[in-house]
Amino acid sequence: MKKHLSYLIPAIIIITSCSTNPYKKSEKEYDTKLKSFKEQISNKEPEPLPIVKKTIINIDSVYTKQLYTFKDSIFKVGSTQLDNGIHTEWISTVNFNLRKPNFIIIHHTAQDSIQQTIKTFTKVSAQVSSHYVIADDGHVVQMLNDYLRAWHAGTSSWGKNTDINSSSIGIELDNNGSEPFSEAQITSLMALLSKLKKDYNIPVQNIIGHSDIAPSRKKDPSALFPWKTLAENGFGIWKDDTIPLAPFDFNPELALQIIGYNTKNLSAAITAFKLHYMPEETNAILDQNTINTIYSIYLKQ
């Protein structure tokens, strides 16, 4: 009997080792998707935009090194030990994709040239970046794949979203903050916005400025930025030509919150709102005209 068992045990081991993995098919599809996404986030080819000259910037090896770090992270499928001693088990799903940007945040660089901005964004010590930079002459430079997270918003919020970097695309306009934005620059911006809005189905209300999401810290883009022109072309919203009268019981602070503003510092929120929608008077005065304008924008939410 023992002799028969000695032959049987190796056979059982062989059969067990050859048993079909019930998740083999889904794991194969998972790996295929990951490889496809790796190609997407590694793509550095320039894309054509209407009325925009293509500009290619050679990114240094630090960018590639970062990509490989993320590649190693997303391909990690091993077991992980939790604090309670339990080990996680990996079973691949087939239902996933890359992050989807839901906001576009517009900045001005507050620097003297696009070359200075690019130098800043390619220095590790700067710890700041953006997906796109648009020069005064309309040239567009892309510095990060849309699916990746740039560091442009800092500590900010819009509505209940407190991690704007993770859900947005950052666009920097080469402008020191005290000069008008050029026609070529705004034309290229709208061409880029047209593409991004279509690619990611970004709501028109979610095209906003840095000062909107960080009213206590930022003043960009400046009061010279043509928000009305953008809104007329379908990028962002604007007040009505005839401002409606706000109801007697209208609460402007609550309305600002509903629009998206952080009102912990109400004066800063009012100033940021007026910088965007009432650039002719960028102050914290909450007069009737300001209340009516807040009501006009509130109705468009």
Protein Blocks (a to p, Z undefined) as FASTA:
>chain_A
ZZmmmmmmmmmmmmmmmpccfklmmmmmmmmmmmmmmmmmmpccdcddehiacddddddf
klmmmmmmmmmmmmpcbdcddfkopacdddddfbdcddddfbdcdddekiabfklmmmmm
mpfklopacfbdcdfkopacdfbdfkbccdfklpadehjbfblklmcccdddddehiacc
dfklmmmmmmmmmmmmmmnopafklgccfklmmmmlpccdcfkbcfklmmmnopacdddf
bacdddfklcfklmmmmnopackbmmlmmmmmmmmmmmmlccfbdcfklmmmmmmmmmmZ
Z
